[in-house]
Amino acid sequence: MRLLFAVGMVFAGCCSNVIFLELLVRKHPGCGNIVTFAPFLFIAVEGFLFEANLGRKQPAIPIRYYAVMVTMFFTVSLVNNYALNFNIAMPLHIIFRSGSLIANMILGIIILKKRYSIFKYASIALVSGGIFICTSMSAKQVTSQSSLSENEGFQAFTWWLRGKYASYNNDNCLCSSVC
């Protein structure tokens, strides 16, 4: 019972996080960077106070490795925030952010010389297929919402692929009943 409660709370926390992040970004488009920076600052201060004991405790891993990892993660987070400026739907953004599975598998094969079971290859193919279907269906929604000719519809689709289709801004909000 406690396991179901924990899973439910994580699910509820993630869903509410996405809804409120989308509402914030739609209302104040430039707030994504401060929303990203605030948890980084909190974790850094908390870690310095309690884990590093105000700098008196010697870290087990050299600080430069942490600095590289934090810099890379923060840069990826800022790029993801920048992607929200391109008027894409939040669900589609989340789907693409989780679409790194195939890249990780390919890098594991090339760099680490890993071999995976047929079930893992099949699961990656299913997830990638799901991403393709979601992207395709979102694109169809964009072109079907406006009464454009076929040529204009294709042009709208190509603009949507670039992320700049203007009328797409609030039409496909994750929390469409609130927006």
Secondary structure as UniProt FT lines:
FT   HELIX           2..27
FT   HELIX           29..31
FT   HELIX           32..46
FT   HELIX           47..51
FT   TURN            53..56
FT   HELIX           63..83
FT   HELIX           84..86
FT   HELIX           90..97
FT   TURN            98..100
FT   HELIX           101..110
FT   HELIX           118..145
FT   HELIX           150..162
FT   HELIX           166..168
FT   TURN            169..172
FT   TURN            174..178
//
